[in-house]
């Protein structure tokens, strides 16, 4: 839980959309956007990951081990990409009125069509699975649900604070840049630990 909280804190596409909604339409709309990104998207993502990876464990333990190594390599690559990221210009928030339900739908679609969340989950969650323990499917569902719940807390904080802290971050791309670089270093270290330390679940 501590790991996923730290990994979700730096500003990214989801947090920037939530912040923009909070500044442009208020906290209520921003919070519904968060629900769409977490609970809504999770209802689609978690079953796909849980049943897919558990099937892989049953049919080929060797392939599951390979998935863990590939996941660790992906985390290192992802971290390096954040470390060497370039400053980006941030557009001002859209102030077009939007209903809460539409905001939740928009947040869900944005999360589902962004390949980063599900790719990260496929790379990250199996590192904490014990293939010889209880139901692998249940383990993955619990781990994925934990990640989504931390997403509610982290993105919810962005939604609540978007009127003040959010506006401050949007106006300071250099702050976002260094937050991303620090998170990148953390992810690289996590990837190496998973690759050479015997896995996060050991």
Order of alpha helices (4+ residues) and beta strands (2+ residues): alpha-alpha-alpha-alpha-alpha-alpha-alpha-alpha-alpha-alpha
